Amino acid sequence: MTLSAHAFAGLEPQKPDALLALIAQYRADPRADKIDVGVGVYRTETGETPVMRAVKDAEAALLSGQDSKSYLGAEGDQRFAQLIWQLISGKEQLGAHCFGLQTPGGTGALRVGAELLARARPDARVWIGEPTWPNHAPIFREAGLQVRTHAYLDASGGHIDFDAVISALTEAASGDVLLLHGCCHNPTGTQFSGEQWMALSDLCNRRGLVPFIDLAYQGLGDGMDEDAQGARRMLAAVPDALLAYSCDKNFAVYRDRVGALFVQSGTEQSLELARGNALTIARSLWSMPPDHGAAVVRTILDDPALRTVWENELAGMRDRLQAVRQGLAAAHPLLTSVATQRGLFSLLPLSVEAVAAVRRTHGIYMPADGRINLAGLNQANLGRFVPGVLPHLLARDTSIFQSAKSQELSA
Ligand code: PMP
């Protein structure tokens, strides 16, 4: 036996990606009326995830007009970063206290940011409200940082328990990092109010916490400006902050991997240090980010006509998500919180067994945590979805009620 046969023998087996397994299961299901509320992509009323018109037009313009594919550098397309900064901040220029670099998706931005923090503050703990996007904790852990989870939702599962968030964070120490979803929380659809963002920024200032905002769904909640309000408030209030941006949902360019990392720091000197280190990290991860998707987004945002086409398409996506939310909320009082939430997702309080039963009996596919993608629902399937999940929600509701009751009795 050669040495190379043993090269990987010491590795720990890894769990396959649960969502990819769910996709495969859904595809193999022969039932014509099956419903996919699992995968996290936008879908039209007829179930497609199309390339946006604005993207097609920008790609055509790039195809005929692009005259070089020469290297750009580890910072990627800087005009793209500036345009994204305008979407986030509402300001024309990246100020003296902020820099941006293009990354492969929001994931790439989170990873460079995590590596940067690990270099700057190796002992920092990253505080993340549970539940969250399952990739958050691994990204920070892989960068060598410790992750601490904190309470986030109330007992109903439909709203933020803000007092619990604040009280959990009293354990955070100066220099720790606070990860915040900028809008349209994945998986719950919840969002902090303006006052809550102000309270969080006060907390960061008082306790010396560094906010790291993950803005992956701008424009899919209430509007481009509206969805940036929290990030704007936070960035205006604190000296140091990071923001990971994804264009993959709001431009529907998922596999093209389009994102950016923005870093803000109170002094020119610390900003320069952060920039130099972020570029070194990016160079060792991917040398330079892939150009195409960012060039498409840049082309759209730089062209007033294309930009209007994109804004209208995005508004159509947002309106459809809102309409599905209203429809679901109107179907039963147990679902009313869905209408108060925003973005693609909502978390139904279903047990793992109930999720499996709903899949078996009704062909309704969602991940084990009960997250649903609202865009998987439409006029044609809503009438089948609600009766499929409702008995389980009712049973769950009764058991919550009963356990509360029995506690009351035993107290
Ligand atoms: N953050 C959150 C909360 C997300 O849901 C996602 C995508 N699922 C990302 C970041 C990463 O986005 P991207 O596909 O651009 O890497």
Residues whose N, C-alpha, C, O or C-beta is under 5 A from the ligand:
A	BS01	PMP	P104 G105 G106 T107 G108 W133 N186 D214 A216 S246 D248 Y254 V258 G259
